[in-house]
Amino acid sequence: MLNFLSKLWPRKDEASRNGGYRHGNTHLIELRQVVKSYRTAAGDFTALRGIDLTVDQGEFIAIVGKSGSGKSTLLNMITGIDHPTTGEIFVGDAALHRLNEEQIAAWRGEGIGIVFQFFQLLPTLTALENLMLPMDFCGLYSPRERRRRSLELLELVGVAEHANKLPAALSGGQQQRVAIARAMANDPPIIVADEPTGNLDSATSENVFDLFKTLVERGKTIVIVTHDEDKARRVERTITLVDGQIAG
């Protein structure tokens, strides 16, 4: 597995970056005084309150907190799914708070991989086709290379034998593995995951978590939201949110 991974991603020391990024940030992910408020029928609701956060290349961090503490909102800030009300968000060379929706969509296609709790695989496409689609959407690789790369990624996550099956024919654990492989399809430097093991049995959950750790060892940066205290203790750093603020 390690020989295969080395073809896709360099080791941490080979992937290290000299100096800062285009907009002056010195961390791969950098949030500065980020506030996110929503207007509801019951009045304004502030989900994030002045978040300052930095994440460096190759880190594996967990975001924890009670329901409603702002965990998913924070992930949405990092992925550009949502915009901050005020504050600045830098991810690599991108200043997300300055980009419009079209620009963010183009950036997200190559800059970040997202793993959802409920897999979000397209039901009418095979596992292989689900992986090839992001490459096609972003115009990356030749058709032959897309197929080869997708098969290698499915092998990496241990479901290559299911490449031509539809998601409905796969178990929950197998679907999550396909979803993780899809998140890596365009070789993004960052993978974010919202409760990626929440719907898996303990053995499969452990395997998925070990896969994340292997990817971090190869230089990927991974940010997960989890309610699993045992898993949270095993990452490099834990960020605890309380009422939209980082505790401590």
Secondary structure, 3 states (H helix, E strand, C coil): CHHHHHHHCCCHHHHCCCCCCCCCCCCCEEEEEEEEEEEECCEEEEEEEEEEEEECCCCEEEEECCCCCCHHHHHHHHHCCCCCCEEEEEECCEEHHHCCHHHHHHHHHHHEEEECCCCCCCCCCCHHHHHHHHHHHHCCCCHHHHHHHHHHHHHHCCCHHHCCCCHHHCCHHHHHHHHHHHHCCCCCCEEEEECCCCCCCHHHHHHHHHHHHHHHHCCCEEEEECCCHHHHHCCCEEEEEECCEECC
